[in-house]
Amino acid sequence: MLIAAGVALIALGIIVYYLTRPHYVLKAQQVSEEPKLDGKADDAVWQKAEAVSIPVRNSEPVELKCVYAGDRIFFTAKFKDTVKDDIDEPWTYEGNGKWSHGRTSDQFALFFDIDDSVIDFDRKGFEVMNFGFKPYQKLWEFGIKGQTPKKGYWDGYKQRADVWMMHSSISSPFGKGDDGIFKVNAEYVFSPTTTKPVIWMQWDQFDKPGMLTLNTNIWTEAKKAGEGQTATKITEEKPAYKYRQGLDIKSTPYPYMGQMEPISDFSVFKKGDMIPWVMFEESMKGSWGGSRADIDGKMRWENGYWTVEMGRRLNTEHPDDIFLRPEETASIDFGVLIRSDGKTINYSEPATFEFPSAGGN
């Protein structure tokens, strides 16, 4: 009896918590001019938008604003981060032939629940997902796992969300964001009776392959094997490329392949030398590519805070993107994801997004 009463009391407490937790609403403001996406958020149009401060787990709150003009919509965010990490996992030479990786670059993302499909997201937010609890966990390694039925599909396989991400090191330097989709793995769709469903982050592809290259001997040898060449077995990961003469990580933190050259002699390095882990193709400068190019934006760090600006068409006409309608009267459930310590993903309380027409305002 006492155990049953205790369980009932705990259940009641959980219900009361979810029913009484604060509700955060971000309202879009219509403006006549588009803001300039430079990571400063000092355009006059932002002064017309109402700011909302949303709590973030294990971190400071994030302040958000939203405006829309014509067929485009824009968001700005500001959050505290005492250490700027804007180069992704750079190599550092430690001496005696040893290399180490630096911290993961700072990231920001908006997560929009498409058609209220993510089960319980409106009440629990990111608590319904298996992510954010392990150090160094990648932002795309979170998801919801379902059961594999003997016949038919798992009821939850239609859950989908649109993710707008900004990487301080990979996308922001090019004035772009990363367009992602949170959905079930393709293998399950093709074979629901033999494959376990996992809903997880997947990224749109570039128009051309190889836009990003990891500066590691593992990547280099794997590429050789993929092309049918003889690959060398890797026993210790090291960088594969160094800067060409006259360049360094301070002057060229986001190098193009043409600014790098293969390492043939590791004796040239001295302790403390740094090399980027990510290299780019120069064609990225003019075209981000495909659906991945939907989001424009910039991150800027100053005085212990990141300012993020992001913009996109209201309707990209891509099936994996959320269609935002200014005439919409219903709210859209959304949340914020932040990586600001080089390790853990921190997530916000659940919130809702609305256009002025919602609720008759």
C-alpha positions, 0 to 999 in steps of 0.5 A, a space after each residue: 500500500 505504501 509503495 503504491 501510494 508513493 508511486 502515485 504521489 511521484 506520478 502526480 508530482 510529474 504531472 503537476 510539474 509538466 502542467 505548471 512549468 513556465 511557457 515561453 513564446 517567441 513572436 515574429 514581428 513583420 518589418 519592411 526591411 531585411 536585417 543584415 546577417 553579420 552577427 551583430 544584430 544591430 539593425 533597426 528592425 531588431 528593435 521592433 521585435 519582442 525578445 524572449 529569454 528561454 532557459 537552457 539546461 546547464 547553461 545561461 538562458 538564450 535570448 531570441 528575437 524574430 522578424 519577417 519581411 517579404 518571403 523571408 524570416 529571420 532569427 537572432 539569438 544571444 547566449 553567454 560563452 566565456 571561451 570562444 571556440 571557433 576552430 573545430 578540433 584543431 590539431 596541436 603538436 605536443 612534442 615527441 611525435 604526439 598530436 592532440 585535438 582541440 575542443 569542438 567549435 561552438 554551435 547553435 541550432 533551432 529545432 522546429 517540430 514539423 506538424 506536431 509530430 515529435 511525441 510529447 515535445 510540446 510538454 517535455 521538449 528535448 527530454 524525450 530524446 536520447 542525447 546531451 548527456 555524454 561528453 563529446 557527443 556529436 549534435 547529430 547523435 541524438 534521437 528516439 528509438 522505437 520497437 521493431 514490430 513483426 508487421 507494419 510500421 512503428 507508430 512513431 516513425 513519422 516524427 520529423 523536425 526541421 533543424 537550422 544549425 550554425 557552426 562557428 567554424 564550418 558554416 558561419 565563415 561562409 555566411 551560411 547555416 546547416 539545414 538538417 532534418 530529424 527523421 527515421 533512418 531510411 533503412 527502416 522505411 525500406 525494411 520495417 520488419 528487420 530493422 530497428 527504427 531510430 529517429 536521428 539528425 541527418 544532414 542535407 548534402 552539398 551539390 558536389 562531394 568533398 566540399 569538406 575534408 578532414 585533415 587526418 591520415 585516417 580520412 586520407 587512407 580511407 579515401 584511397 581505399 574507396 578509390 581502389 588504391 592501396 591504403 596504409 593501416 593507421 596505428 596512430 591518428 595524425 594530421 595529413 596536411 600542413 599549411 603552405 609557406 607563409 600561412 598559419 592558423 592565425 591568418 588562415 583558420 579556415 583553409 582551402 585545400 589549395 592553401 595546404 600541402 601533404 606532410 612529408 616530414 614531421 620533423 619540421 613541427 615544433 611544440 605548440 604548432 597548430 593545424 586545422 582539422 577541417 579543410 574546405 574546397 574553394 568552390 564553397 565560397 560562392 555556393 553552399 550547395 543544394 538544400 543545405 544552402 537554404 539558411 543564411 547566417 553568421 555567428 559573432 563572439 564579443 565580450 563573452 557572448 555569441 550573437 547569432 543571426 539566421 535567415 531563410 525563405 518562409 517556404 523553401 519548397 523542400 519536403 524536409 523543411 518546415 513551411 512557415 506561414 504568416 497567416 498561420 494561427 497555430 503555434 509551432 513547438 520549437 527548442 534551442 540547442 547550444 554547444 558552448 563548452 567544446 563538449 556537451 550539447 545543452 538544450 532549452 526548455 520547450 517553447 512555441 513560435 507564433 506569427 502575429 495572427 496567432 491568438 488573434 493578436 
